[in-house]
Structure formats: structure tokens, C-alpha cells
Amino acid sequence: MKVYSPEQLERLISHQPRVRLISAPTPLYPLKNLAAELGLKEILVKRDDLTGLALGGNKSRKLEFILADALRQEADTIITWGSLQSNWCLQTAAAARKCGLKPVLVLFKTYDLQQIDQGNVLLEKLLGAEIQLRETEKKGKSPDQAQAFRLLEEAAQVERRKGHKPYLVAVGGSACGGHLEKPLGALAYVLSLLETYRQTAASGPPDYLVVASGSGGTQAGLLVGARALGLETKIIGICVSDKKEEFLPVVRQIALDLVEFLGLDLTLENSDIILLDDYLGAGYGQVTAEVSSVIRLLLQKEALVLDPVYTSKAMLGLVDLARKKYFRPGDRVLFLHTGGLPALFAFPDRLLLKCA
């Protein structure tokens, strides 16, 4: 298995078309108060909630490559799907508008909201996105991808009859499917890992990197990047939607597709993919007392705002692992903040109720 230099990895990626949408590098700094409370040497936060596109988020990195691919295919419409407060859908709508394309969003009611036009949905409507609401068979659970693509294809047929050329892409821009033929979302997080590697050059790479894992592309890209550089950093994905037994094959396939796409001499084992599903709670997007508690903890300790769907569950995992001595006292832990903050304003009753 070959170890690549940062320059070699960058050269492999540089040939891929890309539109510039984000402000990078995003900040990285220590959470000293939290580290002291948890008895760890250092906790760092990588602020990918500050990428800059429509209030930021990790999906903006992916969209730099995905939108370039849509433009290459001469699309004039982007069609994708997600849950009601999907940050992916907001970021996609914003990127589409910035690139002169029409956004069509199929939003699944994976959880109940008394008022829908708030948070991410409010911003999507202000962006002029076309929104189609759909029910799901089970609350707190992601829709079946095949079912979602059937609905996307129905929306695409309508757009084609209007004379448009749609580009279909899966939730999170992670798995190949629709018109996304290459793992371009995961590719973006190889670059992000390189960015983090350079930001930690003086002190050395972290021992652990903790990230919310919902569609798999971010974790897969980080894992491939770390292994290609020969780092011993363990990438811990905190499941926010699916059980690890169901989700591990998804992350693995995206990672393998990425290795093949880049032509890397790299072997990945199932043991390289660390997924923890202990923090799913009541299911995807369900705001629980634990979610509310960790949001308040980070606000009060570090003035760091977490979202209620992804980063709160990832931080729940980090805090619990630290308290259970999963990390050693001398370990350096990095938390990737993937954004999604507008969703916070869609659940005020539940968040405040849990505070009482």
C-alpha cells in the first residue's frame, strides 16, 4: 500500500472540474473548556459550518465538484432530495442559484413539524427553490434510496416536458446515482483532510477525528485521505440516521469508488470504518433531551452552536466516549462541525421544552 504526499494527492484531484463556492481553509481551533471538563489533552473543532455558502456547511465542499459536473453535462436544473430540514438541500439550492441553475427539492417528512416554513425551508423558499413535500413510511428513518430516485425521476420528467435538462443527485451528494457517476462529494473531503493536515502540521495530526455520518460521503473522503497520507488518525463516524450494520456497506462502497476513481494503491478493511450508532436516540431528526442538553453544553462552555440533527449527535458521541475513557488523557481529538445551523430554528418548542 502506497503512502502519498499532499502534493501527489492534490495533483490527482486537480484535473477534476470545480466551481469555487466556499471560503477555505475553514478555521480550526481548540475547545479548551470542553477539553478540561472531559479530561482530554486537546479537543479541536474544524469549522466547516463557516464555508460561506448560504450559512455554510460541509455540503458546500461537495457541491464545488458536483455543480461543475452538472454544468459539464449542460444541465439547467438540479433535482435532489432530503428530509424537511435538510442542510444538503439548502446548500444545493444556493449553489444552483449561484451557478444559474434551477433547484427542485423533494423533501421527505421524516419527522413532524408544526410549521414547515422555517429554518432551512424558509431559506430555500427565499432562494426560489421548487419544493415538493412527500410522506415517509416510518418517522425518524431515511427514505429508501430507490424510492427517492423514482420520485426524482418523476420530477425530472416534468422538467423535461418544460424544455429543461435536469441533473439528478442523491441526498448528501455522497453515493453515485442519478447523473452523479463519480464519487465527487467524497472527493471534496479528501481535499478537506489535506487542508486539516496542513493546519495541524506544527503539532501533528489528531489521534481521532469525530464526524456526523448521514449519507457517508464525508466520512469516506476523510478516511481515504487519511489512509492515503499514511496517517494513523482514526475517523469515527457517528450515525445520525441508520444502524451501523446497514450503513457500513454504504460508507465502504463510497470509499472504494473513490479509491478506484483516483487510482490509488490503497487497501481498505471493514475495520478501518468506525461507525457508532449508540447516539441515534429516537431516530433521524428527532430532538431529544440529550440533543438539547449537548447543544446547551457547547453553547455555555464554548459559545459554539450545534445543529439538532447532525452535529449535536456527533458531539453527544464525543462527550460520551470521553467520559467512558474511550480516548486516553493524552489523545488529541478533532471534531468536524458540518453545519446545518438553520435547522436549529425549526425546533424551538422542543429545544426549550427540554431546557425547562
Secondary structure as GFF3:
##gff-version 3
##sequence-region A 1 356
A	DSSP	alpha_helix	6	14	.	.	.	ID=ss1
A	DSSP	beta_strand	28	30	.	.	.	ID=ss2
A	DSSP	alpha_helix	32	38	.	.	.	ID=ss3
A	DSSP	beta_strand	42	47	.	.	.	ID=ss4
A	DSSP	three_ten_helix	48	50	.	.	.	ID=ss5
A	DSSP	alpha_helix	59	72	.	.	.	ID=ss6
A	DSSP	beta_strand	77	83	.	.	.	ID=ss7
A	DSSP	alpha_helix	87	98	.	.	.	ID=ss8
A	DSSP	beta_strand	102	108	.	.	.	ID=ss9
A	DSSP	alpha_helix	120	126	.	.	.	ID=ss10
A	DSSP	beta_strand	130	134	.	.	.	ID=ss11
A	DSSP	alpha_helix	145	161	.	.	.	ID=ss12
A	DSSP	beta_strand	166	168	.	.	.	ID=ss13
A	DSSP	three_ten_helix	171	173	.	.	.	ID=ss14
A	DSSP	alpha_helix	184	199	.	.	.	ID=ss15
A	DSSP	beta_strand	208	213	.	.	.	ID=ss16
A	DSSP	alpha_helix	217	228	.	.	.	ID=ss17
A	DSSP	beta_strand	234	239	.	.	.	ID=ss18
A	DSSP	alpha_helix	244	262	.	.	.	ID=ss19
A	DSSP	three_ten_helix	270	272	.	.	.	ID=ss20
A	DSSP	beta_strand	274	276	.	.	.	ID=ss21
A	DSSP	alpha_helix	289	302	.	.	.	ID=ss22
A	DSSP	alpha_helix	311	323	.	.	.	ID=ss23
A	DSSP	beta_strand	332	337	.	.	.	ID=ss24
A	DSSP	three_ten_helix	341	346	.	.	.	ID=ss25
A	DSSP	alpha_helix	348	355	.	.	.	ID=ss26
###
